[in-house]
Amino acid sequence: MCGIAGIIDFQNDLREGKSAIEAMTDTLKLRGPDGVGYYEDRHVLFGHRRLIVVDPQGGQQPMAKRVGGHEYVIVYNGELYNTEELRAQLKEHGFDFDSYSDTEVLLSAYICWGAACVHRLNGIFAFAVYDLSRHEVFLARDPLGVKPLFYALRGHTFVFGSEIKTLLAHPLIDPVVDRQGLTELFALGPATPPGSAIYKDVKELPAAHCLTVSENGVTLSEYWKPEVTDFDEDADTAAEHLRALFDDCVRRELFADVPLCSFLSGGLDSSAIAAVAADEFKQHGRVLDTYSIDYVDNDKYFKVSLFQPTSDEQWARKAAGCIGSRHHSIVLGHAELASALRDSVTARDLPGMADIDSSLYLFCREIRKDNVVALTGECADELFGGYPWYTHPEMIYLDTFPWSRFVSDRSSVLNKGLGLDIDGCVRENYLGTLRQVPHAEHESRLEHRMRELFYLNIRWFMANLLTRKDRMSMSNSLEVRVPFADYRLVEYAFNLPPEIKLLEGREKGLLRKAVSSLLPDDIVWRKKSPYPKTHNPVYTDIVCKMMNDVLADPSSPILEIIDREKVKEIVDSRGESYKTPWYGQLMTGPQLIAYLVQVDFWLRRYNVQLEI
């Protein structure tokens, strides 16, 4: 895993401005602590920071390759999981290789197949290839957007990078947030619309998109989305099919020349992944390390809810015992959890999911002490119906984003004088996404809605969780792989009929059946419990004090945005007066307070210029 940066200008000579690419690349040193490299041309500057995972000697970047008298240069962030299949195909086309890295395979794939190479890739990636003979740079991002890529165009100058801070290090890019960006932040945050980066005229290359920069300008195109196909399997056949596909997805992601481990919460998704990984390790005489997260005294204060019915720790220990892993429980304190709210904003370059972000940041920091790569169970809930909005009728047919149902409550914390159209922003983005959903003929009402929910989830909710996972892990130089984000699983899950996907009327029913031989029944059929959050009142006390300090400081930039009296009321009630989740399942009253603390810190830290 790495960080990439680039400046492209086919109208002007860039060689005098090398300091800009160096400053941009320097922002990525946590993503790539093991090496730095640059490429310089009159019209193209590339920067690369490397985290060594495979082929320490042969995977250095930027990487150049000359074929048929033409030269190509790549900067790449990601991992290919079908490297050897691609290498074999490329050898049949006459390609030779100087390394065993996937970087050279990816560059050769582009040289061989051009932009169509993206249809042959299985992996997580964001990359740019400069074709010197065509005076053209091709950029692409993986189908689910596991790896990030941002860009901006200023005049003839095109700037790109793995993080927003990378672009902000360029002298032409200012940290400006206009009315649209601020509205998106409070209407949809911590999610962002596909393609938006909140900052004015800064874009994120959407998942499954590619982009070409040439002397003729910039062109953007989508190269993949789930398609409707006929489904003719019964439940038993579907379970066998899914199990084989799942096993292949996990085992492909276990290669590394560095220590690799797995997250393990004791829930279905991470336990199934860890079980396959542990079995593969045993076949090679090794023991898998697994990790779970908890909070000081959380057992005393845990609260059962629809979204969080059970606590994880005992289940993580049981799962580890069953699969034979070497298990580690990381217990976080509440002062460090609150302090890391700021670190997680810097990692994300935006306000995030409050302590859901900061806890993951700290979790990854601890894991990185002994590992460089980790596997995680993200994305199974979106694909196989793990959330309540897939199974509770009153939520299935809600005419809005099901994880952000209380838009009027969001508006209540804002300065009414700004007149931000929160409802209109949500409505526009929701309906715009629905128009993109592929449908089959003669769908039932439930089938129609389930396809909508699936698509909404992978393009919005899952995208935000993947953003969180990437930023919190890579800011600790930890590569996290997500087997459920394999596009083949996505395509298969998209066409599962509801009665098969939700087998026996259970969330993730088919997935449970598919992995039932890997784990004890009580783990397989345990009711879904999300990523754990703290319930300790000590944490609430800390974030309330942090927000009171913000409210008491007349220089706090957030004060012109919020309704001070409303926010003071929420803080004085310790979050109890804000009853509905701000976002998802876990961001309730205390998390909203922490989120507002993050917003204020972000405005200060990035010196955000508001154009409202």
C-alpha angles and dihedrals in degrees: 000000000000148000124254135198136177147175120203127185120157092183100054140041109254100186094097090056100060091126089071095059090045091053091047093048091048090063087065100056092112090054089050114023096157103068149346132217140174139200121203129197133152091260105019132054120182129188128190137187116194135214104189113229104140133020102004093197103034102043100066117138153255084044124198129197130183119208126170092351093306125111127215130185127197138193112188140179117192148042130274115216095193097050097131095048089051092046091054092049092048092050088057086056090054101262121147125202132216095190142026093234122121089230093073091044091052093048091048090049090056092047090050102041105016118209089347089072089088089071090062099048125102110187147058116292153149115186146156126210123194114209102199096193093053095039088230138128120206120201128185141174129206121266097259098033097243090150119050132231127177131184144177135191120216112177105306093340118101115193126188139174147156094257138029091243087060091062093043088059089067113092093231095057119079126187095248123155115190131195093278093051093048091048091051090049094056098032098047108010140163079031119066127208114261106274095016125111095180091237114104114269092354113121136193115220100241120239113274092020134118130198134200125206116196141145086279095058137257126322125188127196140169115235103180143027133152111280130207113252133169116269117207105161128113121225095268094049091045091052091051091047092049093046092053092047092046093050091051092049093052098043092050089059097053098082119108140132089222135059114296129193140166137239111238122188097163090249124123100262103048092037092055092048092047091048092056092043092048091051091051091049092050090054087061096043095257136122121227118230114221131190136203132182131226139157134239110276092353090140089066096052106031112137123204115228140160089264098040110032099161140022118248111219101083090045092051091054091048093049091049091052092050096050096037099239127154099247130206125189114204112203117197128207121225100236091055090044091056093042091053090059085087094046090053092052090053089048093051098033086223138060108281142182095315112229090358084070099037093049091052089048091055092042091055091046090059095044091051091063089077106014141049100192131040135180121221138187100233120139100031092103093054093048101041104032104262100152127083090244088069095054109026110081093211088059101036094069099038108136095228142046102311094215092053104042103145105067095154089058089055090053091052093071094052132092103261090209090071091064094210111181097227095160093048093050093051092046095049094050094043095051092041090057093047090056089061096054115113113227137191124230118263096017117168117239090258094047090049092051094044090057089050092050091048093052094043090051099050094044097043120011097033091042090057093048090050090050089052092048094049097047098043093046100040092047083064093044091249120137112216120196123202113204094185089060090070106127090225091062090047093052092048095046093048091065099044111118112239093246090056098041092046094041115183088009092287131131107256089006096157093046090052091053092046095056098033094114092056099062143025115278095247090059093042093051098034111129112257115269118185130225105309122254130190120265095184115126089217089073092049090052091053097050092044089056090048091052093045088055089053092049092049094052111084090201093061105123093212092066093081090055105046136061097248096200093050093048091046088053091052092048093046089053089049088240095307094115091060099070104171128072113261090210137355120334105312110039100095130142102312091041091051089054090050090047091056089049087054092050091054092047091048092052090051100039094050095035087231114203109215117211099189 
